[in-house]
Amino acid sequence: MKHPSAASSSDDATKPDGATNSSPSVSSPSVSSPSVRIACRIGPLVLAAEAAPLSTNRDFILDPPLEAFRISETTDGESIHPDLRLDVKHATSLTRPAAPIVWQHRAGWDLYRAGEECVAIKAIPYASDRILRRLTLDLNGATAQLQIAPEDDRPEEPFAYTLSELLALLLTRISRAVLLHAACVVADGEAILFAGMSGSGKSTMASLWDLSGRATVLGDESHLLWTDPSGQVLVSGTPWPGSSGLYSNQTAPLGRVYFLEHGPRNFAEPLAPADGMLNLMSHAFLPSWDPAAMEIVTDLCGRIAERHSLSRLAFVPDASVVDFVMNSPQRHREKRMK
């Protein structure tokens, strides 16, 4: 498990519990005239940003969690082909679209949609006319434009203000991934998800597993679920941690899913596939503005509910829950299902 103070990933051979690195080895940002570039990989999604040299002549940088997900623009001599390349520009003034807001991101981005194009606005204070950033993006990926106002005090951070999470949602058609509100650990080579709303115990659960030393903690807040070419469901850590501050740039095959609630004792109740799917959908970040993306989310949640063990988990917030999960009958049921 990597804490924010130790965000870089080591070689796959040193990873416990079957978790693997999600990105190639990292190098310094590629800077060549006339452009400044940076790239990162989050699960199946590769994001890059490019701009003319900044007036301060500073390179692009990433915040500490996202730094662990940085990749070079070439790997093993081959160029990386990003799912989205941000064209970063500076603007003297920014305005909102003349359209209603269709969705609001938790980091304060307002989303507007016109056809296949989306515009996202970041203003501080929230909902004010002091607009710091304007993102214009085609839902089918490839390129987007990010305009940054002079008032923005983080011009060297193209993915600031949790923009990378917003992009993961906007690019659901490309990644075909579901962003789930869940903590995750990797034990015996498989990812165990603990889904729940705020206050349900995700960060507590992640911290208990971290202290136990019996698993790799991928994170305490949100994870990307996606499928590889063989159809196997994978879980990837993300750079958007919760209150525990735990995150890790690793990917592992999905094993079980638990839906958390507090209780007087540790108790797990298996869910039927239909109920499990509804619970998955209720804990997913839903791209409700895009019917095509919603279909992808629905299909993947249905596949997970049919093929994996999903249970309601009431738990006591102490070390006993780690033993309970490791010895749970659902663990053995999952092995039989494969």
Buried (B, 14 or more C-beta within 10 A) or exposed (E): BBBBEEBEBEEEEEBEBBBBBBBBEBEEBBEEEEBBBBBBBBBBBBBBBBBEEBEEEEBBBBBBBBBBBBBBBEBEEEEBEBBBBBBBEBBEEBEBBEEEBBBEBEBBBBBBBEEEBBBBBBBBEEEEEEBBBBBBBBBEBEBBBBBBBEEBEBBBBBBBBBBBBBBBBBBBBBBBBBBBBBBBBBBEEBBBBBBBEEEBBBBBBBBBBBEBEBBBBBBBBBBBBBBEEEEEBBBBBBBBBBEBBBBBBBBBBBBBBBBBBEBEEBBBEBBEBEBBBBBBBEBBBBBEBBEEBBEBBBEBBBBBBEBBBBBBBBBBEEEEBBEBBBEBEBBEBBEEEE
